[in-house]
Amino acid sequence: MVNEINIRFFQKIMVNIIFYILILTLIFTRSFFGITVFGFRLGELFVAFGLVLLIFFLFLNFINRNTFRAFPYKSFYLFFIVFGATFLLNKGSIFSTYTYKSSSFIWMIGYLFLGYYFFQSI
């Protein structure tokens, strides 16, 4: 009972945060993601959080195979292979922010997983 209330409260907070971020993004677009927080632009932090989400959901799916039943998550491993090959061939640096900036389209897939995870019952 308590866990169900906590989960609903957490989901409500997450939906509100996502809604406000979407509204701010729609209104202010590039200037909103250009705001500097902790020495990084907000857009860079969103890309980094997308990377964390992607790693989390792939790890969650590795542990529990029923997390994404109908979602074609296997095709996203191809993105990692291409990124890894490009990274090694270009002698990239793991600590360089440009590495993550140039591959931001891959890390945004984490938000796709997040949306699917929260709205798979709809």
Backbone as XML, in Angstrom:
<?xml version="1.0"?>
<chain id="A" units="angstrom">
  <residue number="1" name="MET">
    <atom name="N" x="0.826" y="-1.191" z="0.000"/>
    <atom name="CA" x="0.000" y="0.000" z="0.000"/>
    <atom name="C" x="0.868" y="1.253" z="0.000"/>
  </residue>
  <residue number="2" name="VAL">
    <atom name="N" x="1.863" y="1.285" z="0.906"/>
    <atom name="CA" x="2.740" y="2.450" z="0.981"/>
    <atom name="C" x="3.586" y="2.557" z="-0.285"/>
  </residue>
  <residue number="3" name="ASN">
    <atom name="N" x="4.074" y="1.422" z="-0.783"/>
    <atom name="CA" x="4.882" y="1.443" z="-1.996"/>
    <atom name="C" x="4.077" y="1.925" z="-3.200"/>
  </residue>
  <residue number="4" name="GLU">
    <atom name="N" x="2.811" y="1.525" z="-3.268"/>
    <atom name="CA" x="1.957" y="1.953" z="-4.382"/>
    <atom name="C" x="1.729" y="3.463" z="-4.334"/>
  </residue>
  <residue number="5" name="ILE">
    <atom name="N" x="1.561" y="4.012" z="-3.129"/>
    <atom name="CA" x="1.385" y="5.460" z="-2.975"/>
    <atom name="C" x="2.672" y="6.179" z="-3.367"/>
  </residue>
  <residue number="6" name="ASN">
    <atom name="N" x="3.829" y="5.656" z="-2.958"/>
    <atom name="CA" x="5.109" y="6.264" z="-3.315"/>
    <atom name="C" x="5.353" y="6.225" z="-4.818"/>
  </residue>
  <residue number="7" name="ILE">
    <atom name="N" x="4.996" y="5.121" z="-5.449"/>
    <atom name="CA" x="5.183" y="5.007" z="-6.897"/>
    <atom name="C" x="4.293" y="5.999" z="-7.627"/>
  </residue>
  <residue number="8" name="ARG">
    <atom name="N" x="3.055" y="6.113" z="-7.215"/>
    <atom name="CA" x="2.143" y="7.080" z="-7.850"/>
    <atom name="C" x="2.626" y="8.512" z="-7.640"/>
  </residue>
  <residue number="9" name="PHE">
    <atom name="N" x="3.124" y="8.816" z="-6.449"/>
    <atom name="CA" x="3.646" y="10.156" z="-6.162"/>
    <atom name="C" x="4.863" y="10.452" z="-7.039"/>
  </residue>
  <residue number="10" name="PHE">
    <atom name="N" x="5.760" y="9.485" z="-7.159"/>
    <atom name="CA" x="6.944" y="9.644" z="-7.994"/>
    <atom name="C" x="6.559" y="9.832" z="-9.461"/>
  </residue>
  <residue number="11" name="GLN">
    <atom name="N" x="5.597" y="9.044" z="-9.934"/>
    <atom name="CA" x="5.151" y="9.175" z="-11.318"/>
    <atom name="C" x="4.512" y="10.535" z="-11.567"/>
  </residue>
  <residue number="12" name="LYS">
    <atom name="N" x="3.753" y="11.026" z="-10.609"/>
    <atom name="CA" x="3.113" y="12.333" z="-10.760"/>
    <atom name="C" x="4.170" y="13.446" z="-10.820"/>
  </residue>
  <residue number="13" name="ILE">
    <atom name="N" x="5.182" y="13.353" z="-9.975"/>
    <atom name="CA" x="6.263" y="14.350" z="-9.995"/>
    <atom name="C" x="7.017" y="14.282" z="-11.322"/>
  </residue>
  <residue number="14" name="MET">
    <atom name="N" x="7.321" y="13.079" z="-11.798"/>
    <atom name="CA" x="8.040" y="12.930" z="-13.062"/>
    <atom name="C" x="7.229" y="13.481" z="-14.236"/>
  </residue>
  <residue number="15" name="VAL">
    <atom name="N" x="5.947" y="13.210" z="-14.265"/>
    <atom name="CA" x="5.099" y="13.725" z="-15.344"/>
    <atom name="C" x="5.064" y="15.244" z="-15.312"/>
  </residue>
  <residue number="16" name="ASN">
    <atom name="N" x="4.978" y="15.842" z="-14.132"/>
    <atom name="CA" x="4.983" y="17.301" z="-14.021"/>
    <atom name="C" x="6.313" y="17.898" z="-14.462"/>
  </residue>
  <residue number="17" name="ILE">
    <atom name="N" x="7.418" y="17.294" z="-14.058"/>
    <atom name="CA" x="8.734" y="17.791" z="-14.464"/>
    <atom name="C" x="8.890" y="17.713" z="-15.978"/>
  </residue>
  <residue number="18" name="ILE">
    <atom name="N" x="8.513" y="16.587" z="-16.557"/>
    <atom name="CA" x="8.612" y="16.423" z="-18.007"/>
    <atom name="C" x="7.722" y="17.425" z="-18.720"/>
  </residue>
  <residue number="19" name="PHE">
    <atom name="N" x="6.529" y="17.650" z="-18.207"/>
    <atom name="CA" x="5.615" y="18.609" z="-18.820"/>
    <atom name="C" x="6.208" y="20.019" z="-18.806"/>
  </residue>
  <residue number="20" name="TYR">
    <atom name="N" x="6.748" y="20.455" z="-17.681"/>
    <atom name="CA" x="7.326" y="21.795" z="-17.592"/>
    <atom name="C" x="8.562" y="21.957" z="-18.476"/>
  </residue>
  <residue number="21" name="ILE">
    <atom name="N" x="9.371" y="20.913" z="-18.547"/>
    <atom name="CA" x="10.538" y="20.978" z="-19.419"/>
    <atom name="C" x="10.106" y="21.075" z="-20.876"/>
  </residue>
  <residue number="22" name="LEU">
    <atom name="N" x="9.095" y="20.314" z="-21.261"/>
    <atom name="CA" x="8.593" y="20.394" z="-22.637"/>
    <atom name="C" x="8.027" y="21.769" z="-22.953"/>
  </residue>
  <residue number="23" name="ILE">
    <atom name="N" x="7.281" y="22.335" z="-22.024"/>
    <atom name="CA" x="6.717" y="23.664" z="-22.238"/>
    <atom name="C" x="7.829" y="24.700" z="-22.379"/>
  </residue>
  <residue number="24" name="LEU">
    <atom name="N" x="8.827" y="24.665" z="-21.488"/>
    <atom name="CA" x="9.945" y="25.609" z="-21.572"/>
    <atom name="C" x="10.739" y="25.420" z="-22.863"/>
  </residue>
  <residue number="25" name="THR">
    <atom name="N" x="10.881" y="24.176" z="-23.293"/>
    <atom name="CA" x="11.583" y="23.906" z="-24.537"/>
    <atom name="C" x="10.806" y="24.452" z="-25.731"/>
  </residue>
  <residue number="26" name="LEU">
    <atom name="N" x="9.503" y="24.273" z="-25.735"/>
    <atom name="CA" x="8.689" y="24.771" z="-26.840"/>
    <atom name="C" x="8.676" y="26.302" z="-26.896"/>
  </residue>
  <residue number="27" name="ILE">
    <atom name="N" x="8.693" y="26.943" z="-25.754"/>
    <atom name="CA" x="8.629" y="28.409" z="-25.728"/>
    <atom name="C" x="9.993" y="29.025" z="-26.035"/>
  </residue>
  <residue number="28" name="PHE">
    <atom name="N" x="11.046" y="28.553" z="-25.376"/>
    <atom name="CA" x="12.344" y="29.223" z="-25.458"/>
    <atom name="C" x="13.378" y="28.501" z="-26.326"/>
  </residue>
  <residue number="29" name="THR">
    <atom name="N" x="13.137" y="27.321" z="-26.784"/>
    <atom name="CA" x="13.981" y="26.471" z="-27.632"/>
    <atom name="C" x="15.470" y="26.572" z="-27.314"/>
  </residue>
  <residue number="30" name="ARG">
    <atom name="N" x="16.266" y="27.093" z="-28.239"/>
    <atom name="CA" x="17.726" y="27.079" z="-28.088"/>
    <atom name="C" x="18.206" y="27.899" z="-26.893"/>
  </residue>
  <residue number="31" name="SER">
    <atom name="N" x="17.542" y="28.989" z="-26.613"/>
    <atom name="CA" x="17.995" y="29.808" z="-25.487"/>
    <atom name="C" x="17.767" y="29.094" z="-24.150"/>
  </residue>
  <residue number="32" name="PHE">
    <atom name="N" x="16.758" y="28.239" z="-24.070"/>
    <atom name="CA" x="16.517" y="27.475" z="-22.840"/>
    <atom name="C" x="17.619" y="26.455" z="-22.621"/>
  </residue>
  <residue number="33" name="PHE">
    <atom name="N" x="18.041" y="25.753" z="-23.670"/>
    <atom name="CA" x="19.094" y="24.748" z="-23.530"/>
    <atom name="C" x="20.480" y="25.362" z="-23.463"/>
  </residue>
  <residue number="34" name="GLY">
    <atom name="N" x="20.600" y="26.657" z="-23.679"/>
    <atom name="CA" x="21.880" y="27.338" z="-23.576"/>
    <atom name="C" x="22.173" y="27.871" z="-22.187"/>
  </residue>
  <residue number="35" name="ILE">
    <atom name="N" x="21.232" y="27.742" z="-21.265"/>
    <atom name="CA" x="21.440" y="28.203" z="-19.889"/>
    <atom name="C" x="22.561" y="27.382" z="-19.253"/>
  </residue>
  <residue number="36" name="THR">
    <atom name="N" x="23.490" y="28.060" z="-18.602"/>
    <atom name="CA" x="24.634" y="27.390" z="-17.991"/>
    <atom name="C" x="24.328" y="27.031" z="-16.538"/>
  </residue>
  <residue number="37" name="VAL">
    <atom name="N" x="24.510" y="25.750" z="-16.220"/>
    <atom name="CA" x="24.314" y="25.239" z="-14.859"/>
    <atom name="C" x="25.540" y="24.398" z="-14.522"/>
  </residue>
  <residue number="38" name="PHE">
    <atom name="N" x="26.229" y="24.718" z="-13.425"/>
    <atom name="CA" x="27.421" y="23.995" z="-12.974"/>
    <atom name="C" x="28.519" y="23.980" z="-14.040"/>
  </residue>
  <residue number="39" name="GLY">
    <atom name="N" x="28.618" y="25.014" z="-14.841"/>
    <atom name="CA" x="29.655" y="25.096" z="-15.857"/>
    <atom name="C" x="29.326" y="24.385" z="-17.152"/>
  </residue>
  <residue number="40" name="PHE">
    <atom name="N" x="28.169" y="23.759" z="-17.241"/>
    <atom name="CA" x="27.736" y="23.078" z="-18.453"/>
    <atom name="C" x="26.422" y="23.690" z="-18.918"/>
  </residue>
  <residue number="41" name="ARG">
    <atom name="N" x="26.215" y="23.685" z="-20.242"/>
    <atom name="CA" x="24.931" y="24.144" z="-20.758"/>
    <atom name="C" x="23.875" y="23.106" z="-20.447"/>
  </residue>
  <residue number="42" name="LEU">
    <atom name="N" x="22.643" y="23.563" z="-20.298"/>
    <atom name="CA" x="21.536" y="22.675" z="-19.955"/>
    <atom name="C" x="21.361" y="21.583" z="-21.005"/>
  </residue>
  <residue number="43" name="GLY">
    <atom name="N" x="21.589" y="21.910" z="-22.267"/>
    <atom name="CA" x="21.500" y="20.907" z="-23.331"/>
    <atom name="C" x="22.507" y="19.788" z="-23.142"/>
  </residue>
  <residue number="44" name="GLU">
    <atom name="N" x="23.715" y="20.124" z="-22.714"/>
    <atom name="CA" x="24.735" y="19.104" z="-22.458"/>
    <atom name="C" x="24.342" y="18.208" z="-21.291"/>
  </residue>
  <residue number="45" name="LEU">
    <atom name="N" x="23.735" y="18.803" z="-20.280"/>
    <atom name="CA" x="23.285" y="18.008" z="-19.137"/>
    <atom name="C" x="22.148" y="17.063" z="-19.534"/>
  </residue>
  <residue number="46" name="PHE">
    <atom name="N" x="21.266" y="17.518" z="-20.431"/>
    <atom name="CA" x="20.188" y="16.655" z="-20.907"/>
    <atom name="C" x="20.742" y="15.480" z="-21.706"/>
  </residue>
  <residue number="47" name="VAL">
    <atom name="N" x="21.755" y="15.726" z="-22.514"/>
    <atom name="CA" x="22.388" y="14.642" z="-23.267"/>
    <atom name="C" x="23.046" y="13.653" z="-22.308"/>
  </residue>
  <residue number="48" name="ALA">
    <atom name="N" x="23.734" y="14.159" z="-21.291"/>
    <atom name="CA" x="24.384" y="13.282" z="-20.304"/>
    <atom name="C" x="23.353" y="12.460" z="-19.542"/>
  </residue>
  <residue number="49" name="PHE">
    <atom name="N" x="22.224" y="13.083" z="-19.190"/>
    <atom name="CA" x="21.174" y="12.336" z="-18.489"/>
    <atom name="C" x="20.549" y="11.287" z="-19.407"/>
  </residue>
  <residue number="50" name="GLY">
    <atom name="N" x="20.459" y="11.585" z="-20.702"/>
    <atom name="CA" x="19.985" y="10.595" z="-21.665"/>
    <atom name="C" x="20.907" y="9.397" z="-21.727"/>
  </residue>
  <residue number="51" name="LEU">
    <atom name="N" x="22.218" y="9.647" z="-21.643"/>
    <atom name="CA" x="23.193" y="8.560" z="-21.595"/>
    <atom name="C" x="22.991" y="7.709" z="-20.348"/>
  </residue>
  <residue number="52" name="VAL">
    <atom name="N" x="22.793" y="8.345" z="-19.213"/>
    <atom name="CA" x="22.567" y="7.615" z="-17.961"/>
    <atom name="C" x="21.275" y="6.796" z="-18.050"/>
  </residue>
  <residue number="53" name="LEU">
    <atom name="N" x="20.222" y="7.386" z="-18.618"/>
    <atom name="CA" x="18.965" y="6.655" z="-18.789"/>
    <atom name="C" x="19.144" y="5.445" z="-19.695"/>
  </residue>
  <residue number="54" name="LEU">
    <atom name="N" x="19.864" y="5.638" z="-20.781"/>
    <atom name="CA" x="20.082" y="4.542" z="-21.724"/>
    <atom name="C" x="20.827" y="3.392" z="-21.063"/>
  </residue>
  <residue number="55" name="ILE">
    <atom name="N" x="21.882" y="3.698" z="-20.336"/>
    <atom name="CA" x="22.635" y="2.654" z="-19.641"/>
    <atom name="C" x="21.762" y="1.971" z="-18.596"/>
  </residue>
  <residue number="56" name="PHE">
    <atom name="N" x="20.970" y="2.757" z="-17.863"/>
    <atom name="CA" x="20.091" y="2.194" z="-16.836"/>
    <atom name="C" x="19.070" y="1.239" z="-17.440"/>
  </residue>
  <residue number="57" name="PHE">
    <atom name="N" x="18.403" y="1.657" z="-18.522"/>
    <atom name="CA" x="17.359" y="0.813" z="-19.101"/>
    <atom name="C" x="17.931" y="-0.413" z="-19.800"/>
  </residue>
  <residue number="58" name="LEU">
    <atom name="N" x="19.092" y="-0.294" z="-20.411"/>
    <atom name="CA" x="19.710" y="-1.476" z="-21.007"/>
    <atom name="C" x="20.151" y="-2.453" z="-19.927"/>
  </residue>
  <residue number="59" name="PHE">
    <atom name="N" x="20.652" y="-1.941" z="-18.814"/>
    <atom name="CA" x="21.014" y="-2.800" z="-17.691"/>
    <atom name="C" x="19.769" y="-3.435" z="-17.077"/>
  </residue>
  <residue number="60" name="LEU">
    <atom name="N" x="18.699" y="-2.646" z="-16.943"/>
    <atom name="CA" x="17.436" y="-3.166" z="-16.402"/>
    <atom name="C" x="16.884" y="-4.255" z="-17.308"/>
  </residue>
  <residue number="61" name="ASN">
    <atom name="N" x="16.965" y="-4.057" z="-18.606"/>
    <atom name="CA" x="16.480" y="-5.061" z="-19.545"/>
    <atom name="C" x="17.359" y="-6.304" z="-19.531"/>
  </residue>
  <residue number="62" name="PHE">
    <atom name="N" x="18.655" y="-6.138" z="-19.286"/>
    <atom name="CA" x="19.555" y="-7.279" z="-19.193"/>
    <atom name="C" x="19.217" y="-8.135" z="-17.978"/>
  </residue>
  <residue number="63" name="ILE">
    <atom name="N" x="18.846" y="-7.487" z="-16.871"/>
    <atom name="CA" x="18.496" y="-8.219" z="-15.645"/>
    <atom name="C" x="17.109" y="-8.844" z="-15.757"/>
  </residue>
  <residue number="64" name="ASN">
    <atom name="N" x="16.128" y="-8.046" z="-16.187"/>
    <atom name="CA" x="14.747" y="-8.501" z="-16.279"/>
    <atom name="C" x="14.320" y="-8.459" z="-17.745"/>
  </residue>
  <residue number="65" name="ARG">
    <atom name="N" x="14.250" y="-9.580" z="-18.379"/>
    <atom name="CA" x="13.958" y="-9.654" z="-19.821"/>
    <atom name="C" x="12.549" y="-9.176" z="-20.175"/>
  </residue>
  <residue number="66" name="ASN">
    <atom name="N" x="11.653" y="-9.044" z="-19.199"/>
    <atom name="CA" x="10.278" y="-8.632" z="-19.480"/>
    <atom name="C" x="10.073" y="-7.126" z="-19.388"/>
  </residue>
  <residue number="67" name="THR">
    <atom name="N" x="11.139" y="-6.345" z="-19.242"/>
    <atom name="CA" x="10.998" y="-4.899" z="-19.120"/>
    <atom name="C" x="10.443" y="-4.295" z="-20.401"/>
  </residue>
  <residue number="68" name="PHE">
    <atom name="N" x="11.019" y="-4.675" z="-21.536"/>
    <atom name="CA" x="10.559" y="-4.179" z="-22.832"/>
    <atom name="C" x="10.133" y="-5.382" z="-23.669"/>
  </residue>
  <residue number="69" name="ARG">
    <atom name="N" x="8.871" y="-5.738" z="-23.576"/>
    <atom name="CA" x="8.399" y="-6.930" z="-24.275"/>
    <atom name="C" x="8.340" y="-6.729" z="-25.783"/>
  </residue>
  <residue number="70" name="ALA">
    <atom name="N" x="7.628" y="-5.711" z="-26.223"/>
    <atom name="CA" x="7.407" y="-5.525" z="-27.656"/>
    <atom name="C" x="8.306" y="-4.450" z="-28.254"/>
  </residue>
  <residue number="71" name="PHE">
    <atom name="N" x="9.139" y="-3.852" z="-27.460"/>
    <atom name="CA" x="9.972" y="-2.745" z="-27.927"/>
    <atom name="C" x="11.217" y="-3.295" z="-28.628"/>
  </residue>
  <residue number="72" name="PRO">
    <atom name="N" x="11.555" y="-2.787" z="-29.801"/>
    <atom name="CA" x="12.704" y="-3.337" z="-30.540"/>
    <atom name="C" x="14.041" y="-2.796" z="-30.025"/>
  </residue>
  <residue number="73" name="TYR">
    <atom name="N" x="14.381" y="-3.070" z="-28.788"/>
    <atom name="CA" x="15.595" y="-2.530" z="-28.176"/>
    <atom name="C" x="16.857" y="-3.137" z="-28.772"/>
  </residue>
  <residue number="74" name="LYS">
    <atom name="N" x="16.762" y="-4.324" z="-29.351"/>
    <atom name="CA" x="17.960" y="-4.989" z="-29.870"/>
    <atom name="C" x="18.589" y="-4.219" z="-31.021"/>
  </residue>
  <residue number="75" name="SER">
    <atom name="N" x="17.788" y="-3.525" z="-31.802"/>
    <atom name="CA" x="18.341" y="-2.785" z="-32.939"/>
    <atom name="C" x="19.187" y="-1.603" z="-32.487"/>
  </residue>
  <residue number="76" name="PHE">
    <atom name="N" x="19.042" y="-1.175" z="-31.247"/>
    <atom name="CA" x="19.828" y="-0.051" z="-30.750"/>
    <atom name="C" x="21.256" y="-0.447" z="-30.414"/>
  </residue>
  <residue number="77" name="TYR">
    <atom name="N" x="21.534" y="-1.727" z="-30.300"/>
    <atom name="CA" x="22.919" y="-2.154" z="-30.084"/>
    <atom name="C" x="23.784" y="-1.817" z="-31.292"/>
  </residue>
  <residue number="78" name="LEU">
    <atom name="N" x="23.165" y="-1.733" z="-32.468"/>
    <atom name="CA" x="23.899" y="-1.351" z="-33.668"/>
    <atom name="C" x="24.481" y="0.052" z="-33.526"/>
  </residue>
  <residue number="79" name="PHE">
    <atom name="N" x="23.739" y="0.966" z="-32.894"/>
    <atom name="CA" x="24.249" y="2.305" z="-32.646"/>
    <atom name="C" x="25.506" y="2.274" z="-31.786"/>
  </residue>
  <residue number="80" name="PHE">
    <atom name="N" x="25.519" y="1.418" z="-30.777"/>
    <atom name="CA" x="26.692" y="1.314" z="-29.913"/>
    <atom name="C" x="27.894" y="0.760" z="-30.669"/>
  </residue>
  <residue number="81" name="ILE">
    <atom name="N" x="27.654" y="-0.198" z="-31.545"/>
    <atom name="CA" x="28.752" y="-0.773" z="-32.324"/>
    <atom name="C" x="29.344" y="0.277" z="-33.254"/>
  </residue>
  <residue number="82" name="VAL">
    <atom name="N" x="28.491" y="1.035" z="-33.935"/>
    <atom name="CA" x="28.961" y="2.081" z="-34.838"/>
    <atom name="C" x="29.694" y="3.173" z="-34.052"/>
  </residue>
  <residue number="83" name="PHE">
    <atom name="N" x="29.145" y="3.565" z="-32.901"/>
    <atom name="CA" x="29.805" y="4.569" z="-32.072"/>
    <atom name="C" x="31.170" y="4.080" z="-31.611"/>
  </residue>
  <residue number="84" name="GLY">
    <atom name="N" x="31.233" y="2.838" z="-31.160"/>
    <atom name="CA" x="32.506" y="2.284" z="-30.690"/>
    <atom name="C" x="33.542" y="2.209" z="-31.796"/>
  </residue>
  <residue number="85" name="ALA">
    <atom name="N" x="33.123" y="1.777" z="-32.969"/>
    <atom name="CA" x="34.053" y="1.690" z="-34.097"/>
    <atom name="C" x="34.558" y="3.079" z="-34.495"/>
  </residue>
  <residue number="86" name="THR">
    <atom name="N" x="33.663" y="4.040" z="-34.575"/>
    <atom name="CA" x="34.055" y="5.409" z="-34.914"/>
    <atom name="C" x="34.963" y="5.998" z="-33.850"/>
  </residue>
  <residue number="87" name="PHE">
    <atom name="N" x="34.639" y="5.730" z="-32.614"/>
    <atom name="CA" x="35.430" y="6.225" z="-31.488"/>
    <atom name="C" x="36.857" y="5.683" z="-31.547"/>
  </residue>
  <residue number="88" name="LEU">
    <atom name="N" x="36.988" y="4.395" z="-31.809"/>
    <atom name="CA" x="38.318" y="3.781" z="-31.857"/>
    <atom name="C" x="39.105" y="4.208" z="-33.098"/>
  </residue>
  <residue number="89" name="LEU">
    <atom name="N" x="38.413" y="4.304" z="-34.241"/>
    <atom name="CA" x="39.114" y="4.677" z="-35.472"/>
    <atom name="C" x="39.583" y="6.130" z="-35.450"/>
  </residue>
  <residue number="90" name="ASN">
    <atom name="N" x="38.824" y="7.012" z="-34.811"/>
    <atom name="CA" x="39.195" y="8.430" z="-34.741"/>
    <atom name="C" x="40.050" y="8.763" z="-33.524"/>
  </residue>
  <residue number="91" name="LYS">
    <atom name="N" x="40.375" y="7.752" z="-32.734"/>
    <atom name="CA" x="41.189" y="7.927" z="-31.527"/>
    <atom name="C" x="40.595" y="9.006" z="-30.617"/>
  </residue>
  <residue number="92" name="GLY">
    <atom name="N" x="39.310" y="8.830" z="-30.315"/>
    <atom name="CA" x="38.600" y="9.786" z="-29.481"/>
    <atom name="C" x="38.989" y="9.672" z="-28.012"/>
  </residue>
  <residue number="93" name="SER">
    <atom name="N" x="38.577" y="10.662" z="-27.261"/>
    <atom name="CA" x="38.860" y="10.683" z="-25.831"/>
    <atom name="C" x="37.556" y="10.519" z="-25.059"/>
  </residue>
  <residue number="94" name="ILE">
    <atom name="N" x="37.576" y="9.616" z="-24.102"/>
    <atom name="CA" x="36.371" y="9.386" z="-23.294"/>
    <atom name="C" x="36.051" y="10.593" z="-22.422"/>
  </residue>
  <residue number="95" name="PHE">
    <atom name="N" x="37.042" y="11.364" z="-22.062"/>
    <atom name="CA" x="36.838" y="12.494" z="-21.173"/>
    <atom name="C" x="36.534" y="13.798" z="-21.912"/>
  </residue>
  <residue number="96" name="SER">
    <atom name="N" x="36.518" y="13.750" z="-23.222"/>
    <atom name="CA" x="36.217" y="14.939" z="-24.017"/>
    <atom name="C" x="34.697" y="15.098" z="-24.154"/>
  </residue>
  <residue number="97" name="THR">
    <atom name="N" x="34.211" y="16.301" z="-23.915"/>
    <atom name="CA" x="32.766" y="16.528" z="-24.071"/>
    <atom name="C" x="32.353" y="16.482" z="-25.533"/>
  </residue>
  <residue number="98" name="TYR">
    <atom name="N" x="33.296" y="16.709" z="-26.447"/>
    <atom name="CA" x="32.960" y="16.654" z="-27.869"/>
    <atom name="C" x="32.544" y="15.250" z="-28.297"/>
  </residue>
  <residue number="99" name="THR">
    <atom name="N" x="33.119" y="14.236" z="-27.677"/>
    <atom name="CA" x="32.760" y="12.855" z="-27.997"/>
    <atom name="C" x="31.276" y="12.631" z="-27.757"/>
  </residue>
  <residue number="100" name="TYR">
    <atom name="N" x="30.770" y="13.131" z="-26.662"/>
    <atom name="CA" x="29.362" y="12.930" z="-26.326"/>
    <atom name="C" x="28.465" y="13.901" z="-27.078"/>
  </residue>
  <residue number="101" name="LYS">
    <atom name="N" x="29.007" y="15.059" z="-27.406"/>
    <atom name="CA" x="28.242" y="16.034" z="-28.177"/>
    <atom name="C" x="28.000" y="15.527" z="-29.590"/>
  </residue>
  <residue number="102" name="SER">
    <atom name="N" x="29.016" y="14.953" z="-30.202"/>
    <atom name="CA" x="28.891" y="14.481" z="-31.579"/>
    <atom name="C" x="28.046" y="13.219" z="-31.691"/>
  </residue>
  <residue number="103" name="SER">
    <atom name="N" x="27.842" y="12.520" z="-30.597"/>
    <atom name="CA" x="27.023" y="11.301" z="-30.621"/>
    <atom name="C" x="25.745" y="11.474" z="-29.805"/>
  </residue>
  <residue number="104" name="SER">
    <atom name="N" x="25.275" y="12.697" z="-29.702"/>
    <atom name="CA" x="24.105" y="12.960" z="-28.852"/>
    <atom name="C" x="22.849" y="12.276" z="-29.351"/>
  </residue>
  <residue number="105" name="PHE">
    <atom name="N" x="22.761" y="11.995" z="-30.660"/>
    <atom name="CA" x="21.580" y="11.310" z="-31.171"/>
    <atom name="C" x="21.444" y="9.914" z="-30.570"/>
  </residue>
  <residue number="106" name="ILE">
    <atom name="N" x="22.552" y="9.283" z="-30.220"/>
    <atom name="CA" x="22.500" y="7.963" z="-29.595"/>
    <atom name="C" x="21.999" y="8.079" z="-28.161"/>
  </residue>
  <residue number="107" name="TRP">
    <atom name="N" x="22.476" y="9.075" z="-27.440"/>
    <atom name="CA" x="22.155" y="9.191" z="-26.023"/>
    <atom name="C" x="20.715" y="9.652" z="-25.811"/>
  </residue>
  <residue number="108" name="MET">
    <atom name="N" x="20.122" y="10.279" z="-26.808"/>
    <atom name="CA" x="18.723" y="10.695" z="-26.693"/>
    <atom name="C" x="17.763" y="9.515" z="-26.751"/>
  </residue>
  <residue number="109" name="ILE">
    <atom name="N" x="18.248" y="8.365" z="-27.169"/>
    <atom name="CA" x="17.420" y="7.163" z="-27.193"/>
    <atom name="C" x="16.988" y="6.798" z="-25.772"/>
  </residue>
  <residue number="110" name="GLY">
    <atom name="N" x="17.769" y="7.196" z="-24.776"/>
    <atom name="CA" x="17.392" y="6.953" z="-23.375"/>
    <atom name="C" x="16.054" y="7.582" z="-23.033"/>
  </residue>
  <residue number="111" name="TYR">
    <atom name="N" x="15.760" y="8.741" z="-23.598"/>
    <atom name="CA" x="14.460" y="9.378" z="-23.362"/>
    <atom name="C" x="13.341" y="8.603" z="-24.052"/>
  </residue>
  <residue number="112" name="LEU">
    <atom name="N" x="13.644" y="7.983" z="-25.167"/>
    <atom name="CA" x="12.668" y="7.132" z="-25.835"/>
    <atom name="C" x="12.328" y="5.937" z="-24.955"/>
  </residue>
  <residue number="113" name="PHE">
    <atom name="N" x="13.338" y="5.332" z="-24.363"/>
    <atom name="CA" x="13.115" y="4.235" z="-23.423"/>
    <atom name="C" x="12.298" y="4.694" z="-22.218"/>
  </residue>
  <residue number="114" name="LEU">
    <atom name="N" x="12.614" y="5.881" z="-21.697"/>
    <atom name="CA" x="11.886" y="6.415" z="-20.545"/>
    <atom name="C" x="10.406" y="6.599" z="-20.879"/>
  </residue>
  <residue number="115" name="GLY">
    <atom name="N" x="10.121" y="7.185" z="-22.030"/>
    <atom name="CA" x="8.732" y="7.378" z="-22.442"/>
    <atom name="C" x="8.006" y="6.066" z="-22.642"/>
  </residue>
  <residue number="116" name="TYR">
    <atom name="N" x="8.679" y="5.100" z="-23.248"/>
    <atom name="CA" x="8.054" y="3.796" z="-23.449"/>
    <atom name="C" x="7.801" y="3.102" z="-22.116"/>
  </residue>
  <residue number="117" name="TYR">
    <atom name="N" x="8.741" y="3.221" z="-21.191"/>
    <atom name="CA" x="8.601" y="2.560" z="-19.892"/>
    <atom name="C" x="7.413" y="3.119" z="-19.105"/>
  </residue>
  <residue number="118" name="PHE">
    <atom name="N" x="7.252" y="4.456" z="-19.112"/>
    <atom name="CA" x="6.161" y="5.057" z="-18.350"/>
    <atom name="C" x="4.807" y="4.923" z="-19.037"/>
  </residue>
  <residue number="119" name="PHE">
    <atom name="N" x="4.782" y="4.846" z="-20.356"/>
    <atom name="CA" x="3.508" y="4.847" z="-21.064"/>
    <atom name="C" x="3.213" y="3.545" z="-21.782"/>
  </residue>
  <residue number="120" name="GLN">
    <atom name="N" x="3.871" y="2.454" z="-21.417"/>
    <atom name="CA" x="3.623" y="1.172" z="-22.085"/>
    <atom name="C" x="2.266" y="0.590" z="-21.730"/>
  </residue>
  <residue number="121" name="SER">
    <atom name="N" x="1.673" y="1.028" z="-20.654"/>
    <atom name="CA" x="0.360" y="0.490" z="-20.270"/>
    <atom name="C" x="-0.785" y="1.224" z="-20.975"/>
  </residue>
  <residue number="122" name="ILE">
    <atom name="N" x="-0.481" y="2.308" z="-21.678"/>
    <atom name="CA" x="-1.531" y="3.062" z="-22.374"/>
    <atom name="C" x="-1.747" y="2.493" z="-23.757"/>
  </residue>
</chain>
